[in-house]
């Protein structure tokens, strides 16, 4: 018995040393990696109603380890946009899907960011917080991927707090509206102007809108058409609950990635002037491969099945997502940006789409990060 207790004590000591080593690492200097800053076909200032600034941040795993690092990375893009003259009286900044999701590694060991593999990174999260993990695991009995669900519930309060604080700061600092990209949170709600979560509720892929005073809009945008990789732990929201926002420059609809592929989403926001889409496309070079068809939900009736395998992924986005469907909402102005970066073994791809007067505009390609401005 004494030997068993001794072994346990040694193991606990080893774990304690490991868990508390590298918790406050010296992080690398912020590198914006901005490849393109482009003003897309500007129009005369006396006819501008507003403008969209699409930001394609090139994120690294280490950008998510602290609030200061996350803020500094995004601020480097906002500063460049301001210096380029893109921020005006009625500016709305569009950021990509999953931008807030990787705050799940906030305040973790640097080895989590440097693991090179998402599975190994998540395993380290579990080992670093075994008691918390056990506690939240019991609240994840509805999801088939209990590990992912547990980790996002376990870190949700901290994720929500930092996400809201960073985008509130950026919107008030630069006096712009921000469609702040998306984040995985359980039961997200805005109560008395504060973003709250409820670990007992389902997890949603959710986006939020911030105003130039730093306030978060009470209506959240929950993804209605979850894709296959999300379904094991993310709950979809009814498409009819996608909100419309009345802003000084017009009515705005915001769609989360795959929602832009379905007619029901555009029906929900019918009558808007501007449609914004935040997206993430996994796997490097994914836009150039043959299109594999719809992912996560049945193919709409207006889709030609012969296009599967015939179109490239990019061509399918152009035909069946925002560029091809925006007109059904009544809007003639739209923008879609993608998350890019070096994020474990996930891979990223995608370039922005900007639509003005119902026409898809040409944009310069950004190998890494990019900033594009479109007046309307």
Secondary structure, DSSP 8 states (H G I E B T S, - for coil): -HHHHHHHHHHHHHHHHHHTSSTT---------EEEEEEES---GGG---EEEEEE-EEEGGGGSSHHHHHHHHHHHHHHHHHTT---TTEEEEE-TTTTGGGGGTT--HHHHTTSSHHHHHHHHHHHTHHHHHHHHTT--S-S-HHHHHHHHHHHHHHHHHHHHHHHHHHHHHT-EEEEEEEEEES-EEETTEEE--TTS-EEEEEEEE-TTS-B-S--EE-SS--HHHHTT-----GGG--EEEETTEEEEEEEGGGGG-HHHHHHTTT-SEEEEEE-B-STTGGGSB-----SS---TTS-GGGTTTSBHHHHHHHHSHHHHGGGGT-SEEEEEE-EEE-TT---B---EEEETTEE------SSEEEEEEE-
